[in-house]
Each structure stands twice: as C-alpha cells, then as structure tokens.
Amino acid sequence: MPRPIYATVSRSALAHNLATVRQHLASAPGEAAGGAGGAGGVGGVGGVAGGAAGSEALRADASGAFHPSSPSSRFGEAAPAATTASAPASAPPRIWAVIKANAYGHGIERAMAGFSNADGLAMLDLAEAVRCREAGWVGPILLLEGVFEPADLDIVGRYHLTIAVTTDEHLDMIEHARFARPVDVFLKLNSGMNRLGFVPADYRDAFQRLSGFAQRGKIATVGHMTHFSTADGPDGISEQLGVFRSVTHGLRGPISLCNSAASLRYPEVAADWVRPGIALYGSTPFDDRSAESYGLKPAMALRSALIGTQDVPAGGSVGYGAAFRAPSPMRIGVVACGYADGYPRHAGTGTPVVVGGVRTRLVGRVSMDMLAVDLTPVPGAHVGTPVTLWGAEGLSVDEVAHAAGTIGYELLCAVAPRVAVRSEA
Ligand SMILES: *Cc1c(COP(=O)(O)O)cnc(C)c1O
C-alpha cells in the first residue's frame, strides 16, 4: 500500500466556481460589463480619472479595425459580443480561466474538464498551451507572459495562441516572425505594479508598432491589458485604473483588467475579458474575506491518515527541536504528511487539522514526511483514522495558509508530485 496521503480534485467544484464568478460578474450593480452605453462598467469606482466617458470611448472603439475575425469565431464559436460595436448592452464579460502553474496544482487536464464553459484559458507555458490544444481545447488561449524567444512564435502561430506583448523585444520578435495567419495579441500596460508591461509614456508607440504589423497582416486583434497590484487591499484599483483609462483612451481593441480579487470586488470594471485564477479553485484572494462567503467551493482536498500514535507524558516533547512540550499527559497522532508533500513547514502549533471528522491542531514542527496532531478531542483515533489537511470538512486551504504565514495560492501550487491526485466528478 502506498503512503496514505492523496489529493482529490473535484471537476464539479471547478465548474461551480467558474459559474459562480460568472454570475457574480453578471450581477454587478447597474452596468454589467458591456455594450455600447455600458461605459465598460467603471462608474462604480469612485474618483477614477477618465470616468465613464473615457471608458465609453474605449468601448465604442472596441470593434477594432483589425480583427476581421475574433479568436473564437475562427474556432467556430459565436463572435465575442463585448468586442463588437453592436454588442447588446448586457454583453457579459468573457472569462479567461487562469490555469498557470499546472492549474494552481490541480492539473491542466482536470482544469480543462472543469472549465469547459470558460471562454478562454490563460497560462504561462507554451508546452502547457500545446497540451491544451492537443487535448481538444479549441477556444482562445492566452500566454500571460508572452513568448520567451523567437522560435516560440512558430508555435504561437501553429496553435493559434494569443500572446501578451510586454517588451520591445516582443515587438522585435513579432516584426521578424512569419505567421501562416494573423495572431491575436494583448498589449500590456504597466499601470503601476512595475512588473511586466510598457510604461504609460511608451504604450502608444508600442500600440502604433502593433497596428503597423496588423496592417501587414501579421496581427488580427490588439487588445489592452494591465494587472492590478492591490485589488485585494485597501488601496483598491482606482489609481491604476485611472492610468489605464487615460493611456488607452480612444484606442481600439478588447480590454482585460481583472484578476480574481478585482473580479470579485469590482465586477463593474470587468470590461471584455476577466482573468480569474485563485477564485476558480475555491480559495480566496483576500485576507479578510473567505471564499465560502462568495459561494466558492474548494476544488482540491488534501487527505491522509494517522500512521502512529504516542502517549506523551507531561513535559514530553514532540518532533524536531522539541518545539512543542505537552503541558499535561496527552495523546499525539502522527500523520503521513510533511513538507516534502507540500504541506507548509512554517505551519506551527495550533494550525487546524481535521482528524476523524474532528477539528484539532497541529503540534510541534512539521517534518519532511510527517506531522503531529493533538488527539485530545478525538480519543477514539487510531492508526488508519482519516485526516484532512485542507479542502474538506470545513477546513479551507486559506486557514492553513494563514496559520503558516502564507496564502492559499502557495499551498495549492506546492502540492508535491509524490502526492497522488484522484479526479472526482
Ligand atoms: C496569475 C494571474 C492572474 C490570476 O490571478 P488570481 O489572483 O489567481 O486571480 C491574472 N492575470 C495575470 C496577468 C496573472 O499573472
């Protein structure tokens, strides 16, 4: 028998979360993302430079002189209503399901199945994008960091991938590339995060170069994207949104702004495409609001079992460094799960763990292959008693992450290859 640790990934939870985010976006107060008079749904954010009028200009121009066919219409789906001038006023934003990092640890193929209703998939790795095409995904695929060398553009062309354009090097590579048919791109604005993208002063020149490539038939659509650094915090998005608005004012093309935090907190700015990741896996992007409160369900559960118990006398220590000492005689359970499985080593005494359906606490330091739990509230526990580390029985990955001083994202991505993953309906 293998070690009893395993993860489960629920396809229905992934699908449920996608539908929940979609519904949340659709029910944004007043101006749900779209349409001619919809103002791109920005009015809801107070004090934003540019305001609704600027957004309306963006929206009205969104028909785009140079996208004879949208990415999806080329794949035989309906044209994206939100990017055409004739869009109905209620055109909902489209969703790129972000599946980078092996779908936040859930597995690309599983995520593809769970997100079959997504409008597109977004990721980083060319090889993962090719895997999605080969597994049958015909809709748009966005490479969030663009390409890394000129040869990548051959694959972009061959597999109809949409790329972020973030540097002058990207523009040079496109200039020298040959495509069998025009490629769709999203030009990325560095609106304040100072990670990827063109600074405001250079953005319009980059757009002009892309427009030139479009006229030469290399590029179909040029969209506009930026990424918010504080959508989850008190600073919000208004400053970056204001920069985005003024820099892109009057330029044609579809717009993509929102990660999970912005999609959940500012659904009224969703525009043409949103890019949620973490929310789709049922974990929260916020410190102060749970995924459950948005109706999201954990897609991954990490489970194991007790492989030993110890009766520790008062004053006895548990684990490396004797970091925990029993204040009185207590029974300890040893769980087959350690940091080499992806459990965070910085989770200290008190981190919640569910043993035999009962919530208890981790004690002492997490070892490479094991961790110890307090069996005081579970007197009947024995070798073989099931243990939930996160993602089921009311224990969220976010609670465990918080106890370890990190975020749910890191825990989900870090589940180790040695942990078997079972797909669930
Ligand atoms: C990772 C990523 C996202 C998704 O972020 P979440 O916080 O997981 O929703 C969106 N856009 C870009 C550019 C990203 O890199």
The ligand as an SDF file (V2000), in Angstrom:
LIG
                    3D

 15 15  0  0  0  0  0  0  0  0999 V2000
   -1.9220   34.8550  -12.1480 C   0  0  0  0  0  0  0  0  0  0  0  0
   -2.5380   35.9350  -12.9390 C   0  0  0  0  0  0  0  0  0  0  0  0
   -3.9070   36.1580  -12.8940 C   0  0  0  0  0  0  0  0  0  0  0  0
   -4.8230   35.3930  -11.9580 C   0  0  0  0  0  0  0  0  0  0  0  0
   -4.6310   35.8850  -10.6440 O   0  0  0  0  0  0  0  0  0  0  0  0
   -5.5430   35.3630   -9.4220 P   0  0  0  0  0  0  0  0  0  0  0  0
   -5.1290   36.2510   -8.2960 O   0  0  0  0  0  0  0  0  0  0  0  0
   -5.1690   33.9510   -9.1820 O   0  0  0  0  0  0  0  0  0  0  0  0
   -6.9390   35.5280   -9.8270 O   0  0  0  0  0  0  0  0  0  0  0  0
   -4.4420   37.1290  -13.7160 C   0  0  0  0  0  0  0  0  0  0  0  0
   -3.6540   37.8450  -14.5500 N   0  0  0  0  0  0  0  0  0  0  0  0
   -2.3200   37.6800  -14.6120 C   0  0  0  0  0  0  0  0  0  0  0  0
   -1.5120   38.5040  -15.5310 C   0  0  0  0  0  0  0  0  0  0  0  0
   -1.7150   36.7260  -13.8040 C   0  0  0  0  0  0  0  0  0  0  0  0
   -0.4000   36.5480  -13.8700 O   0  0  0  0  0  0  0  0  0  0  0  0
  1  2  1  0
  2  3  1  0
  2 14  2  0
  3  4  1  0
  3 10  2  0
  4  5  1  0
  5  6  1  0
  6  7  2  0
  6  8  1  0
  6  9  1  0
 10 11  1  0
 11 12  2  0
 12 13  1  0
 12 14  1  0
 14 15  1  0
M  END
$$$$
